[in-house]
């Protein structure tokens, strides 16, 4: 496959931005189409033919159409031959993917209510007790990442930057940008975030003012 990739999805989506960051890191030629904005409706027949779920992101590579953001990050890294981002050996790959899967399940599930209430100002998410409960659960999951970063002294899966840091870096940014009266002090996460901010692709797609 030698054609340019097409990434479909608005850049305000955290899941689109993780794929944009991965594409930026790999340097693969691609076109970004901001579906979900303006006239590019996710409910249009054209888009639903690509993803019947009506969600972004979607990646098109010739006749191949893929969805699910972490899958897209894996595909891009493997297509680019970037074993530094996603190791080829079973053990190394599993160490990266376990943190990607944790981000997509436990961590994501922990922040939804509090984030929707505090940042998105959703009328359906304004129960103060549930927001407080959500923040408590979210901070408990972030403590898991804090402990892992203390162990590695660098990145989520070890001493080198990988795809795990793409998906977790965006999650850290979201946590830092969500207002809390008593945010826990996680020094390893603070150092980790500063380290990510040294990467131009993170500044463009992660620490870009979009929680």
C-alpha angles and dihedrals in degrees: 000000000000103000124107116270120241118217114195121199143080115276091230088073113096089214093053091048093055089057091045089052091050092049089049092051092050098041093223112162110252146154122227118213113188099222111178093047128094114325093353095095121188088215095057117116089241094058096038088055086063098040118012088193089069093226137124147271108052124170121204120195108173106295092349116099120185137180137184112077100235090049089052091051090051092048094050093049093048093044089053092048091238103157088166088068096039115014119225096218116089097237097046092045092049091052090056096042095049089063092044090052092046089053091051095048122022098022097043093045091053099059105041102095097040094044094048091049101042103034107021091037090219111185088218092059104052102107102125093206092053091046090053090047090049093051091049092053092044092051090048090057091046087054087061089057091045090056092048093050090050088055097047097036090212127030138009098262099030142295096332135065113256141162088279087069093051094059095036094044090061090047091052090050090052091050092050093049096049110093117243130171092216110023112182116248106242107176096184091053090049090052090045092052091050089051091051090050088065088069113086092210091057091050089053099044108016114029091036101117095267114115 
